[in-house]
C-alpha cells in the first residue's frame, strides 16, 4: 500500500527516485503514468492500471463526457520502466502538463500515487485545507 508524502527533486534527465516504502507496489519494475486531476500526475502499478482500463471499458461510449474522458486519460498515459536505483523518468510532455521543473512531491493514495510539482501541491493544500472538516462531513455522508 502506498501512503505518505515525499519531497523529491527531478534530476537533469527528468527522473525521480520512488520512495523505498513504495517499492513493493511495483513488483514488475514498471508503472503507468498519466494526467491526473487538479494538475498532478497519477502513477499506477500495472495491476491497478489493468483494473482502471477494465473500468474505462465499461463506460458508455454513447456518453460524450465518457468518450472525452477516456480519450484524454488514455492519450496521456505512458508506461515507464523503473531502473535498479528505483528511479523512474517522468515523460517530458507529462512534466509540462503538471508544471514540473525541479522540486516535486509524491503522495501515496493506497493503490496509486500522485506526483505534483512542489509549488502546485503547496497551493492546492493552501486552497483546500480550510475546507478539510467540511470534506470529512461529506465523506461521512458517503459512508466513510
N, C-alpha and C positions, 0 to 999 in steps of 0.2 A: 504494500500500500504506500502511496506517495502522500506525504503531508509536510507542512512546514514551508518556510520562506528562506530563500538562499540568495544572497547577493553575489554576483559574478561580473566579470568583465569579458567582453569579446576580445579575442586575440586578433592579430593582423590579418588572419585568414578567415575571420568570422566564426571562430569556434568557441564553444564554452565547454567547461568540464561539468558533467552531470554530477549532482551530489552523490556521495557514497551510499546514502540511505535510499537512493532511487535505483540502485544497480539491479536489485532482484526483480524490479518491474520490467526490465528489458532483457529477458533471457536470450533472445535471438540476436542481441547486439545491433539492433536496428529499431527504428521507430518511424512514425509518420508525423510530420509537422504540417500544419495548415493554418489558414487565417482563422483566428478566434473572433470573439465579440469584444467590444469595448477597446479595440486597438491592440490586442495581445495576440500571441500565437498559441495554438493548442498542440500539445505533444501527446501522441497516443502510442502505447505499447501495441505491438502487432495484433495481439488477441483482442484488445479493446477496439482497435481500428476495424477489425473484421465484424465485430458486433455493431459498430456505428454504420458501416456500409450496408449491413443487413437491414438496419432500421431505415436508412435512407431509401433502400429499395422498396420498402413498404409504403412510402409516401405516395399519395395520389398524384400522378403526373398530369392529371387534368386540372389540378390546382395551380394557378400561376405563381403563387408565393412558394409552393413546394418546389416547382421546377426551377425558379430563380435561385432558391437557397441551395439546392443540390448542385446546380451549375457553378455557383460561386465558391461553395465549400470544396467541391472536388477539384475545381480548376486551381485552387490554391494549395492543394495537397502535394506533398513530396515525401518519398521515402528517403530516410537518411541513415547512414551507417554510423555506428558507434565504434570508435577505434580502441586500441588496447589501453590507452590512458583514460578511457571513458569520456572522450570528447566527442561532440557532435558539431558539424558545421551547419550553421543556420543559413539557408539559401539566401542569396542577395536580394531577390525580389520580395521575400518574406521579411527580411530585415528592414527593407524600405517600407513595406506596409505597416510594420509595427514601430517605425521610428527609432530603430536600434542603431546606435553608433558605437558605444563603448560599454557603459555600465548597464547591466540587466539584472532582473530579479526573476528567479524561478520559483514557482509556487506549486506545491503538491496538492492535488484535489482528489485524493483517493485513487481513482482509476485512470486519471490523466493528469498532465501538468500544464501549467500556463507559463509562458515566457513573456515578460514585459520589459520595455525599456524602463530603466530605473525612474526616469522623470515621469513617464506616464503612470507608473504604478503609484508613485507618491501623490500625484494629482488625483488619481482615482480614489485612493484611500482618503484623502482630504475631503473629497466631494461626497463620499458615501458613509464615512464614519459617523457623522451626525445622525444618520437615519438607521443605525445598527439596531437599536431597540425596536423600531417600527418594523424592520425586516424580520426580527426574531418573532414578533407577534404574528406576522404574515406566515412565517414558517409553521407556527403552531396551528394556524388555520388550515394549512396544507397537510397536517398530520405529523409534523416533526416533533 
